[in-house]
Amino acid sequence: MRLHHLLQLALVASACVSLSAQSEVLYYKFEGGGAKALNYAQNSPAPGEGPITNTLTSGPLGSFVPGPYGQALQGGSAVSPYQANYVDTGWAPSVTGDYTWAMWMYNSRGNPGPGLTYIAGIPVSGAFRIYGGSSILLTVGNAGGTTYYSTVANVYQMATAGWTHVAFVVDTVAMTGTYYINGVPEVPRVLTAAPNIQGSSFLVGRQLLTSAPSIYDIDEFRFETRAVTAAEISLWATTNPAGESRFGQGCDASMAGVAGLPQVGNLFYGLEATTSVPNSVGFITLGFSRTSANSIPLPVDLGTFVSGMSGCAWECSSEVTQLVVLGPTGAGQLAFPILPDPGYVGIELYSQGLFIGGPRGLMSTNPVGIVIGN
């Protein structure tokens, strides 16, 4: 890709990041394996991670399969007895205005066209859900009144042939709901009422525990409380976006990325650890795994190795360890400039910090998941 194309992509992506940071709720890239999915949404009201429940009995049995970018959440079977693989996001929806959901979908198991398959939703009968059948995809249940809003495209047929990107954008000013298939909009539907999406939980991979779960592998699942633009939907359907997830818990310290997202060409990206102890010293690590460090399964309780750190989890491998000195405010940064090289797109890293001081004698930060992207 030529330099000016990279710059154009960076400008569009930068604008999208600014808007998304104000409204992102869920963004699952499904990277890293294990028994949880990280939420890469910025400033989200939802937790930074969600547990995965896997009841698959027909192989492959793993929760993850190859996706269009990295890994994806594997689908199940809508034929009774149901087989499901789903994430409990921990999010309690309360959406009465604009919203957007989007995802990649693939029927990799070649499941026959079901009567119904529930892809995501609030686990209460009649509540908001995204579901489909043998020919269409529907989003109903207070999604904009009780009307059924369906695609023109045969999503089942397309997603059985290969990965297909589907998005649905609700604009309450125009009172329209618009499907996008592989980045291309269908004719907008007229909303019959404003959205009223309320619930105490939200699942990705199924809706009710007693109804047919998703037959589709799912990747890059998003939910935002705004009407995302056509340019952004096109970007989601054609590129692998950057992501940063602050998950888990720290003990007397925290860590987050600074200067935007880990996008290709972001020379100012870095990680900042924050504590209440000035002028301390410690280290920040970078690793390629959050499920194992050599032969040690992760997470591991630091209390196993250090007195006073019981209940403090360490959640990333440590291929690189960098000394960091905290300043007079108790904060310190590790610079991590990302060169404008598209070859870095898709690299996954996990980072965590450990510093001297605090009531336990040591302070650990929360882990941070990093996916370098556009």
C-alpha positions as CSV (number, residue, x, y, z in Angstrom):
1,M,0.0,0.0,0.0
2,R,1.4,3.4,-0.9
3,L,2.2,6.0,1.7
4,H,-0.6,8.4,0.8
5,H,-3.2,5.6,1.1
6,L,-1.8,4.7,4.5
7,L,-2.2,8.4,5.5
8,Q,-5.8,8.6,4.2
9,L,-6.7,5.4,6.1
10,A,-5.1,6.8,9.3
11,L,-7.1,10.0,9.0
12,V,-10.4,8.2,8.6
13,A,-9.5,5.8,11.4
14,S,-8.5,8.6,13.7
15,A,-11.9,10.3,13.2
16,C,-13.7,7.0,13.8
17,V,-11.8,6.5,17.0
18,S,-12.7,9.9,18.3
19,L,-16.4,9.3,17.8
20,S,-16.4,5.7,19.0
21,A,-14.7,6.5,22.2
22,Q,-17.8,8.5,23.2
23,S,-20.3,5.7,22.5
24,E,-18.6,2.3,22.4
25,V,-20.3,-0.3,24.6
26,L,-19.1,-3.7,23.3
27,Y,-16.2,-4.5,21.0
28,Y,-15.1,-8.1,21.0
29,K,-12.2,-9.1,18.8
30,F,-12.1,-12.6,20.4
31,E,-8.3,-12.8,20.5
32,G,-6.2,-14.5,23.1
33,G,-8.0,-17.8,23.8
34,G,-8.9,-19.0,27.2
35,A,-12.3,-18.9,28.8
36,K,-13.1,-15.2,28.4
37,A,-13.5,-12.6,25.8
38,L,-11.9,-9.1,26.1
39,N,-14.0,-6.0,25.5
40,Y,-12.0,-3.5,23.5
41,A,-14.6,-0.8,23.7
42,Q,-13.2,2.5,25.0
43,N,-14.7,4.1,28.1
44,S,-17.4,1.4,28.1
45,P,-20.1,0.9,30.8
46,A,-19.6,-2.8,30.3
47,P,-16.8,-4.9,32.0
48,G,-13.4,-5.3,30.3
49,E,-14.0,-9.0,29.9
50,G,-16.8,-11.5,29.7
51,P,-16.9,-15.2,30.6
52,I,-17.4,-17.7,27.8
53,T,-19.8,-20.7,28.3
54,N,-19.0,-23.5,25.9
55,T,-21.5,-26.5,25.7
56,L,-20.2,-27.8,22.3
57,T,-20.3,-31.6,22.0
58,S,-19.5,-31.9,18.3
59,G,-16.0,-31.1,17.2
60,P,-14.3,-28.9,16.9
61,L,-14.9,-28.2,20.6
62,G,-12.8,-25.1,21.2
63,S,-14.4,-21.8,21.9
64,F,-12.3,-20.1,19.1
65,V,-11.7,-20.7,15.4
66,P,-9.8,-18.7,12.8
67,G,-11.6,-15.5,11.9
68,P,-11.2,-12.9,9.2
69,Y,-8.8,-11.3,11.6
70,G,-7.1,-13.4,14.2
71,Q,-9.5,-15.6,16.1
72,A,-13.3,-15.7,16.2
73,L,-16.0,-17.0,18.6
74,Q,-17.1,-20.5,17.3
75,G,-20.7,-21.1,16.5
76,G,-22.9,-23.9,17.7
77,S,-25.9,-25.9,16.6
78,A,-29.5,-24.8,16.5
79,V,-30.7,-28.4,16.3
80,S,-31.9,-29.8,19.6
81,P,-30.1,-30.8,21.8
82,Y,-28.6,-27.3,21.4
83,Q,-24.9,-26.7,21.3
84,A,-23.8,-23.2,22.3
85,N,-20.7,-21.1,22.7
86,Y,-21.5,-17.6,24.1
87,V,-20.2,-14.6,26.0
88,D,-22.0,-13.0,29.0
89,T,-21.0,-9.4,28.4
90,G,-22.0,-8.2,31.9
91,W,-23.7,-5.2,30.3
92,A,-27.1,-4.0,31.4
93,P,-28.5,-2.3,28.3
94,S,-30.6,0.9,28.5
95,V,-30.8,2.3,25.0
96,T,-33.5,4.7,23.9
97,G,-31.7,6.5,21.1
98,D,-29.4,5.8,18.2
99,Y,-27.5,2.6,18.1
100,T,-25.4,0.4,15.9
101,W,-24.5,-3.3,16.0
102,A,-22.0,-5.0,13.6
103,M,-20.2,-8.3,13.2
104,W,-18.5,-10.8,10.9
105,M,-20.5,-14.0,10.5
106,Y,-19.6,-17.5,9.1
107,N,-21.4,-20.8,9.2
108,S,-18.2,-22.8,9.2
109,R,-19.9,-25.9,10.5
110,G,-22.2,-25.9,7.4
111,N,-25.2,-26.1,9.6
112,P,-28.4,-26.6,7.6
113,G,-30.7,-23.5,7.4
114,P,-32.4,-23.4,10.7
115,G,-35.9,-22.2,11.5
116,L,-34.4,-19.8,14.0
117,T,-30.9,-19.1,15.3
118,Y,-30.4,-16.4,18.0
119,I,-27.1,-14.6,17.6
120,A,-27.2,-12.1,20.4
121,G,-29.6,-10.4,22.8
122,I,-31.1,-9.8,26.2
123,P,-31.9,-13.2,27.8
124,V,-35.5,-12.4,28.5
125,S,-38.4,-13.6,26.4
126,G,-39.6,-10.9,24.0
127,A,-36.6,-8.6,24.7
128,F,-34.1,-7.2,22.1
129,R,-32.5,-9.9,20.1
130,I,-30.6,-10.4,16.8
131,Y,-31.6,-13.6,15.1
132,G,-32.1,-15.2,11.8
133,G,-33.4,-18.2,9.9
134,S,-32.7,-20.0,6.6
135,S,-33.0,-16.9,4.5
136,I,-32.9,-13.6,6.4
137,L,-31.5,-11.8,9.4
138,L,-33.8,-10.0,11.8
139,T,-33.4,-7.5,14.7
140,V,-36.5,-7.1,16.7
141,G,-37.9,-6.6,20.2
142,N,-37.9,-2.9,21.0
143,A,-35.2,-2.3,18.4
144,G,-37.4,0.5,17.1
145,G,-40.9,-0.6,18.0
146,T,-42.1,-4.2,17.7
147,T,-41.7,-4.3,14.0
148,Y,-39.5,-7.0,12.4
149,Y,-36.6,-5.4,10.5
150,S,-35.0,-7.8,8.1
151,T,-32.3,-7.9,5.5
152,V,-33.0,-8.2,1.8
153,A,-29.8,-10.2,1.4
154,N,-29.9,-13.9,2.2
155,V,-27.4,-13.7,5.0
156,Y,-27.5,-17.5,5.8
157,Q,-26.5,-18.3,2.2
158,M,-23.8,-15.7,2.1
159,A,-22.4,-16.6,5.6
160,T,-22.4,-20.3,4.7
161,A,-20.2,-19.5,1.7
162,G,-17.7,-17.5,3.7
163,W,-17.2,-14.6,6.2
164,T,-19.8,-11.9,5.8
165,H,-19.9,-8.6,7.5
166,V,-23.4,-7.4,8.6
167,A,-24.2,-4.1,10.4
168,F,-27.5,-2.4,11.4
169,V,-27.6,1.4,12.1
170,V,-30.6,3.1,13.8
171,D,-30.9,6.8,13.3
172,T,-33.7,8.2,15.5
173,V,-33.6,11.7,13.8
174,A,-34.3,10.2,10.4
175,M,-36.3,7.4,12.1
176,T,-34.6,4.8,9.9
177,G,-32.8,1.5,10.4
178,T,-30.2,0.6,7.7
179,Y,-28.6,-2.8,7.1
180,Y,-25.1,-2.9,5.6
181,I,-23.9,-6.1,4.0
182,N,-20.1,-6.3,3.5
183,G,-20.1,-2.5,3.9
184,V,-22.8,-1.8,1.3
185,P,-26.1,-0.3,2.6
186,E,-29.5,-1.7,1.8
187,V,-32.5,0.5,1.4
188,P,-33.3,2.1,4.9
189,R,-36.3,0.7,6.8
190,V,-38.7,3.2,8.3
191,L,-38.8,2.8,12.1
192,T,-42.3,2.5,13.6
193,A,-41.2,3.7,17.0
194,A,-38.1,4.8,18.9
195,P,-35.8,2.1,20.4
196,N,-36.3,1.0,24.0
197,I,-33.7,-1.6,24.7
198,Q,-33.7,-2.5,28.4
199,G,-32.3,-5.4,30.3
200,S,-30.0,-6.6,33.1
201,S,-27.7,-8.6,30.8
202,F,-26.7,-9.1,27.2
203,L,-25.3,-12.3,25.6
204,V,-23.3,-12.7,22.4
205,G,-23.7,-16.1,20.8
206,R,-27.2,-16.8,22.0
207,Q,-30.2,-15.1,23.6
208,L,-32.4,-17.3,25.8
209,L,-30.7,-20.3,27.4
210,T,-33.7,-22.4,26.2
211,S,-33.8,-21.2,22.6
212,A,-31.7,-22.1,19.6
213,P,-28.2,-20.5,19.9
214,S,-26.1,-19.0,17.1
215,I,-25.0,-21.3,14.4
216,Y,-22.5,-18.7,13.2
217,D,-18.9,-18.0,14.1
218,I,-18.7,-14.4,15.2
219,D,-15.9,-11.9,14.9
220,E,-15.4,-8.2,15.6
221,F,-18.8,-7.9,17.4
222,R,-19.7,-4.3,18.2
223,F,-22.5,-2.4,19.8
224,E,-22.4,1.4,19.9
225,T,-25.0,3.9,21.2
226,R,-24.8,6.1,18.1
227,A,-25.7,6.0,14.4
228,V,-22.3,5.0,12.9
229,T,-21.5,6.5,9.5
230,A,-21.3,4.7,6.2
231,A,-17.6,5.4,6.0
232,E,-17.0,3.8,9.4
233,I,-19.0,0.7,8.4
234,S,-17.0,0.4,5.2
235,L,-13.8,0.6,7.3
236,W,-15.0,-2.1,9.7
237,A,-15.9,-4.3,6.7
238,T,-12.5,-3.9,5.0
239,T,-9.8,-3.5,7.6
240,N,-8.6,-4.9,10.9
241,P,-9.1,-2.1,13.4
242,A,-6.7,-1.5,16.4
243,G,-7.9,-2.3,19.8
244,E,-7.0,-1.8,23.5
245,S,-8.7,-3.6,26.3
246,R,-8.2,-2.8,30.0
247,F,-9.3,-6.0,31.7
248,G,-8.8,-7.8,35.0
249,Q,-7.9,-6.0,38.2
250,G,-4.8,-4.3,39.6
251,C,-3.7,-4.2,43.2
252,D,-3.0,-0.6,44.2
253,A,-2.0,0.4,40.6
254,S,-3.6,0.8,37.2
255,M,-2.5,1.0,33.6
256,A,-3.9,2.2,30.3
257,G,-2.7,3.2,26.9
258,V,-1.9,6.8,26.1
259,A,-2.0,8.9,22.9
260,G,-4.8,7.1,21.1
261,L,-5.1,3.5,20.0
262,P,-2.2,1.2,18.9
263,Q,-2.7,2.0,15.2
264,V,-0.1,1.5,12.5
265,G,1.8,4.8,12.3
266,N,1.0,6.0,15.9
267,L,4.5,6.9,16.9
268,F,3.2,8.4,20.2
269,Y,1.4,5.3,21.6
270,G,2.5,4.1,25.0
271,L,1.5,2.6,28.3
272,E,1.1,4.6,31.5
273,A,1.1,3.0,35.0
274,T,-0.5,5.0,37.8
275,T,-0.1,4.5,41.5
276,S,-0.3,6.6,44.7
277,V,3.4,6.1,45.5
278,P,5.7,8.7,44.1
279,N,9.2,8.0,42.7
280,S,8.8,4.2,42.9
281,V,10.5,1.8,40.5
282,G,9.3,-1.4,38.8
283,F,8.7,-2.8,35.4
284,I,6.2,-3.2,32.7
285,T,6.1,-6.4,30.6
286,L,4.9,-7.2,27.1
287,G,4.0,-10.7,26.1
288,F,2.2,-12.7,23.4
289,S,-0.1,-14.7,25.7
290,R,-2.6,-14.2,28.4
291,T,-3.3,-17.9,28.9
292,S,0.3,-19.2,29.7
293,A,3.8,-18.1,30.6
294,N,6.1,-20.9,29.4
295,S,4.5,-23.9,31.2
296,I,2.7,-21.9,33.8
297,P,-1.1,-21.5,33.2
298,L,-2.4,-17.9,33.5
299,P,-3.8,-16.1,35.4
300,V,-1.6,-16.9,38.4
301,D,-2.0,-15.6,41.9
302,L,1.0,-13.5,42.8
303,G,0.5,-14.5,46.4
304,T,2.0,-17.9,45.5
305,F,5.3,-16.2,45.0
306,V,5.2,-12.9,47.1
307,S,3.9,-12.6,50.6
308,G,1.1,-10.0,50.8
309,M,0.0,-10.3,47.2
310,S,-2.6,-13.0,47.7
311,G,-5.6,-12.3,45.4
312,C,-3.6,-10.3,43.0
313,A,-3.6,-11.9,39.5
314,W,-0.8,-11.9,37.0
315,E,-2.3,-12.3,33.5
316,C,0.3,-12.0,30.8
317,S,3.5,-13.7,29.6
318,S,6.7,-11.6,29.8
319,E,8.7,-11.9,26.5
320,V,9.9,-8.3,27.1
321,T,10.5,-6.6,30.5
322,Q,11.3,-2.9,30.7
323,L,12.4,-1.0,33.8
324,V,10.1,2.0,34.6
325,V,10.7,4.7,37.1
326,L,7.6,6.5,38.4
327,G,7.5,10.3,38.8
328,P,6.6,12.5,41.7
329,T,2.8,11.9,41.0
330,G,3.2,8.2,41.1
331,A,2.9,7.7,37.3
332,G,5.3,6.5,34.7
333,Q,5.2,5.6,31.0
334,L,6.6,3.1,28.7
335,A,6.9,4.4,25.1
336,F,5.7,2.0,22.4
337,P,5.8,3.7,19.1
338,I,4.2,1.8,16.2
339,L,5.8,2.3,12.8
340,P,3.7,2.9,9.7
341,D,4.2,-0.6,8.5
342,P,1.1,-2.6,7.5
343,G,3.0,-5.8,8.4
344,Y,2.3,-5.0,12.1
345,V,-1.5,-5.2,11.6
346,G,-3.0,-8.1,13.6
347,I,-0.1,-8.5,16.2
348,E,-1.6,-9.2,19.6
349,L,0.2,-8.3,22.8
350,Y,-0.6,-8.3,26.5
351,S,1.0,-6.0,29.1
352,Q,1.1,-5.6,32.9
353,G,3.2,-3.8,35.5
354,L,4.6,-4.5,38.9
355,F,6.1,-1.7,41.2
356,I,7.6,-1.4,44.7
357,G,5.5,0.2,47.4
358,G,2.0,0.4,48.6
359,P,0.3,-1.4,51.5
360,R,1.2,-4.8,50.2
361,G,4.9,-3.9,49.5
362,L,4.3,-4.4,45.8
363,M,1.7,-2.9,43.4
364,S,0.4,-4.7,40.3
365,T,-1.5,-3.0,37.5
366,N,-4.4,-4.3,35.6
367,P,-3.5,-6.1,32.4
368,V,-3.9,-4.4,29.0
369,G,-4.7,-6.2,25.8
370,I,-3.2,-4.6,22.6
371,V,-4.1,-5.5,19.0
372,I,-2.1,-3.4,16.5
373,G,-4.4,-2.5,13.6
374,N,-5.7,0.3,11.3
